[in-house]
Amino acid sequence: MKNTFTPQLDHSNVNETILRDFESRFSGSMDILSDKKCIIIPSFVDVHVHLREPGFFYKETIRTGTMAGARSGYSHLFAMPNLNPVPDCLAHLKEELDIIEKDAVISVLPYGSLTVGEKGGQLSDMEEMAPYAAGFSDDGVGLNDPALMRQAMIRAKKLERPVVAHCEDMVLRNGGYIHDGEYARAHGHKGICSESEWKPIERDLKLAEETGCSYHVCHISCAESVEVIRNAKARGVDVTCETAPHYLLLSDADLQEDGRFKMNPPIRSERDRQALLEGLLDGTIDMIATDHAPHSAEEKSKGLAASAMGITGLEAAFPVLYTGLVKTSILTLEKLIELMSVNPRRRFGLTPAEEAMDYSVWEVDTPYILDPANFVSKGKATPFAGQTVYGRCLINVAGGKTVWNAL
């Protein structure tokens, strides 16, 4: 096959099938692309997003959330269940599925909740939801009853679905809202200790080892979490985990008195950040998810103490990671693709990108200021606002359909 690409267009990260599809589909755009330094890469998978619908459409909708994903190079979003109604039975899950079918512009795979109403009292109708749910999670709250978690894992294993755990001990959290570190002490804020995260992970890993359940840990943020997961993997426990861009690129030294720096778990110390980077490099951390958690401007306008927890993640993710980790030679581009596309597909049973025809084209040579006013998402709160970044998604093809074209 004659290669029409110039050296400006790096297609080394996709196979010949994708390359042929791209050249056929966008042959009229080759002249535009040849003037830019572009890369063609597999589309991303985010296993941790909050699309807020049903129940909280003023924060985000499935339409706006998936449009944000489409323009950011994603082909699949896994939707968390802290909704109204909580998808704790098939009837409630169907409300979400109906909106997905009507409004989603890329693939959305919803989680069912672990417990009824995410209240931690009794298990949800897991058997009923299993054919339609990507897994089970009580994201947003920790399930602190070990006997109930053990029972959930046994049922999830029989159903061949993962338990996807938000690990947080609310007693140890003790009303904190940012990391219990130097910034909190210097500015009179109530801190969240790292133990509130890693102790529940440690407990759950023992239960996963007992039950043989597939176990996935959400948004790890501290050094101890990396270590207990590393040790569990060495023992053969069926565990994977994710972290998020803000934990990899920021520490509590970067905090400001602004709600866009408030999320759960919190941005932690530089020691923790370095441990997370080590976990990426040695394979302890399997993937990067965004924990895209949009809120209204009013909810995020009340400073660190009173703002809602959560930030907008999809539209900043690749630019800040490419700028902060790849251009600085901390990670290779191939490793970042592994963390954002290959590994989540493998863990959650998705078709490989080259078979699904999922790929995106990014211009990576022109710096720009990240401005959340330009986000498609309803959520505008990001700690990366105002930063100079590289990476604009020009084209995204998901499931063989062009879902974003900025040319």
N, C-alpha and C positions, 0 to 999 in steps of 0.2 A: 504494500500500500504506500502510495506517495505521501510523505509527511508534509502537510502544508504549514506546520508550525514554524515560527521563527524562534531563535534562542530566547526571546523575551517571554515566551509562553511555555512554562515548565509543566509538562504532563507526566513526569516520572512517577507520580503517586497514583496513577490510574492505569488500568489495563487497556488492551487494544479494543475491547468491546465498547468501553466508555468513550475512548478516543474517537472511534468511528461514529458513534452516536452524536458526539459533540460536533464533529466536523460536518456531519450531515445536517444537523438541526440548526447550527449557527453559522453556516457557511457565509452568509451575508454580513456577518459581524467580524470576520477575520481581520479586515483592515483596521478596524477600531481597536481590537485587542492587540494587534501587533505593535501598536504604539505604546503599550503599557507593559510593565512587568507583572505577569499574571501567573497564578498557579491553578491547576485543576486537581481537585482532591475529592475523596468520598464525602458525601453529605454526613452531617453529624447526627448523633442520637443523644437526646437529653433524657435521662431516666428520672429526673426530679424537677417537675415544674408545677406551678399552681396556676391553673387557668380560671379559677374562681367562679365557674359556672357549672351547675346552677347555684344560685343563692347570693352571689356577691358580684353581680355584673357591673357595678359601678367601679370596681377595682380592675377588672379584666373580663373579657368574654372569650369564648372558644374561638370566635372569629378573629378578634384582635390579637390574641395570644399566638394562634397558629400563623397569622400573617407576620407577626414579629419573628417567629421561628423560620418561616419561609425566606424572609429577606436576610436572615442571619446564617444561612447555609445548613439548616436542619431539615431532616426528612421525617423524623419520628420524635414525638414528645410523649413522655409518660406522665399522666396527670394524677396528682395527689388527691386524696379523698376528703380533705377538710372542707367540705361543701355543705350546702343546705338544700335538700336533705343530704346527710352523709350517706354515701353508697354502701350501706350495711346489709342490704337485701337486694334481690333482683329488681324489684319495683323501683327502688331508689336509684340503683345503677342505671336502669333503663332511661330515666329522665336525662342523665348525663349522656348516655349513648345516643339518644335521639337528637340532642343538640350537636354532638360530634358529627353525626351523619349529615345533618343539615348545613352546618357552618364551617367545619374544619377544612382548611386548605392544604394541610399536610396530615400525615397519620398521627392520630392521638390514641394512645393505649391507656385506659384508666386502671388505677388500682382500686380494689375494694378495701373497705376498712377491716381492721383486725377485730375490733369490738363494736358493739352496738353504740351508735352515736359518737364513736371514739371516746367513750367515757371510761373504758377500762374495767367494766363490770362483768359483761358476758360477751362471748364470742359472737361475731356476725354470722350471717348465713353463708359461710364460706363455700359450701358445696354447691349451693344454688348459683352463686356468682362466678365460680371457677371457670366455666367455659368462656366467660366474657371479660375476665379480669387478668391483668398482667401479673398480679401478685397481690399481697395483702400488707397493708401498712396503716398505722395510726399516726401518720406524720403530723407534726405539730405538738404532739404530746407523747411522753414516754409511757410504755406499758410497764408499770412497776410491780405487778404481781407475777412473780416467777412461775407459780403453778399455772396461771392462765397463759403465760407465754409458752410454757412447755406444751400445754394442750394445743395451742395455736400451731406450734411447729409440727406436732404430730399430724394434725389435720392437713396442714399445708403440704407436708411431704406426701401424704396419700393422694392429694390433688395435683401433685407435681407443679406446685407454684411456690415461688420464693416468699419468704417473710422479709419485708423491706422496712428496716427499723429506724425510727427516730429515737435515739438513745439519750434519755435525759431523766435524771433523778430530781424530781421537783423539790424534795426535802433539801437535798444538797444545793440546789439552785438558790433557795432561800431568798427569793424576791429580787435576785440580781438581774441586771439587764445589759451590762457590758462585761468584758473580761476582767477578772479579778487580778489586775496587774497594776503597773506603775501609773498609767493614766487614770484609772479609777481612783486610786488612792490620792493622787495629786489634785483631782478635781471634785472629790467628794461624791463620787458615784458608787452605787452598790454593785459589787462584782459577782460574776458567775464563775465558780471554781471549775477547773478542768475535770476534777473528779466527778462532777455531776454528769459528764459525758462518758468518761472511760470506764467507770465502775459498772454502769449498766451494760456496756459493750462486753466487758469481761464476763459478767454473769450470763449474757445471752450466748456467748461463744461456747461456754460449757454446756448450755442447753442444746445448742446446735450440734455439738459433738455427740451428745447423748442420743439425740433423736434422728440425726442424719439429715436434718432439714437443710435446704438451700437457703442461706442467710446472707442478706445484703445490708450493709450499714450505710445509712445516709450521712452526708455532709460532715465527715470527721474534721476536727479543727485543732487537735492538740497532739503533742508528742507522745503522750502515754497511749492514746488511741492507736497510733501507728504501731507502737511496740506490741500491744496485746494482740492486734490483728496479725502482725508479722509472726508472732509466736504461734498463734492458732493455725496459720497456714502451714507452718513447719510441722505441726502435728497432724495435718491432713484434714482439718475442718473445712467443710464446704462453705467458704465465706469469700465474699467480695466486698469492696467498699468504694465509696466516692468521696471526693472533696470538691471544693468550688473555687472559682478564680479568685475571689476576694481573700480566701485563706492562704492562697499561694503567693499573692502579690502584695498584701498589706499586713501590717502588724498594728498592735494597739498604739504604737508611736505615731501612726498616721491618723488617729482618731481626731475628729472635730466635733464641736457642739452642734451637731446637725443630725437629723433623723436618717439621712441617707447612709450613715455609718452604723446603723443599728439593725442587727439581724440575729437569728438564733440557729445554731450557736454563734457566739460573738467572734469577731476578729481578735486573735490572741497575740501572744508575744512573738518576738523575733525568733526565739528558740523554737517555738512551735512551728513557725513558718518554715524554718530550715529543716525540721524533722519531716514535715509534709513533703518538701521537695525531695528529700532523701527517699521517702516512701514511694514517690513517683518513679524515681530512677531505679530502685531495686525491685519494683513490681509489687510491693505491698499494697499500694493504692492502685486500683484497677482502672478507674475512669474519673473523668471530670464532668460533673453535672453543674447546672447553674443555680439550683434552688430558686429559680425565677419566682418571685413572690411579690407581685405588684400590689400597691395600696393607693388610695386616693391622695392627692396633694395635701389635703387637710390632715389625714392620718399620719403623714410623714413630716409635718411642719412643727412638731411639738418638742424638738430637741431629743437628746439621748434618753432622758428619763421617761418621757411620756409618749413618744412616737410609737406607732405599731412596728413590730419586728418584721423585717423582710425587705428585700431590695429587688429591683428589676434586673434580670440577668441575661436574657437571650441576646439582645442586640449589642451588648458590650463584650460577650464572652471571647470569641475568636480574636477580635482586634487587640484586647488587652493581653491575652495569653500569647499571641504571636509576637506582640511588641515586647512584653516583659520577660518571656521565657525563650522564644526561638531566636529573636534578633540579638539577645544577650548570650546565646549559646549555652543556656542552661539545659534546654531540651532541643532535640532535633525536630524538624517539622514532622518527620515520620513517627516519632514518639508521640507528638501531640495528636496526630491523626489516630494512632492506636488508642489513646486515652479518650478521644471524643467520638470515635466512630467504630473502630474494630472491636474493642473490648466490650462496650455496652451491647453491641449486636450479638456477640458470642454469648454473653452471660444471659441475655433475655430472649435468646432463641430467634433472633431476626435473620432474615435473608442477608447474606453479604451484599455490600453496596454494589459491587460489579454485577451481581445477578439481578438486583432490584432496580438497576438503572437509577441510582442515587448518586449525584455528584454536583459539585459547585465550583464556580470560577471566582477567584479572588484577585483583585489588584492590590499588590502589597508594597509598592514602591513610593507611594505618595502619602506623606504624613497629613493628618487632619486632627482637628480638635473634636473629641467625643462630646457631642451635645445632645442630651436626652430630649430636648425639645423636638428633635427630629425622629424620635422613636415612634414606631407604629404602636407599640404597647401602650395601654392606658397608663401604666406605671412609669414614672419618670425619675424615681429616686435611685441613684447609683453613686457609690463612692468614687467612681472613676470619671465622673463628670469633669470636663475641663482638661483632661489629660490629652497629650499628643499621642496618637496611636497610628498604626499601620494596619491595613486590611479592610477593604470594602468588598462586600459580596456583590458581584455583577450579575451572576446567573446562578440559579439553583434549580436543579432537576430532581424531582422526587417521585419515585414510582413510575419513571418514564414520562412524567408530565413536567412542563416548565412551570414552576410555581413562583419564580421571581426572575425578572429580567430588567436590569437597570440600564441597559445599553440604549 
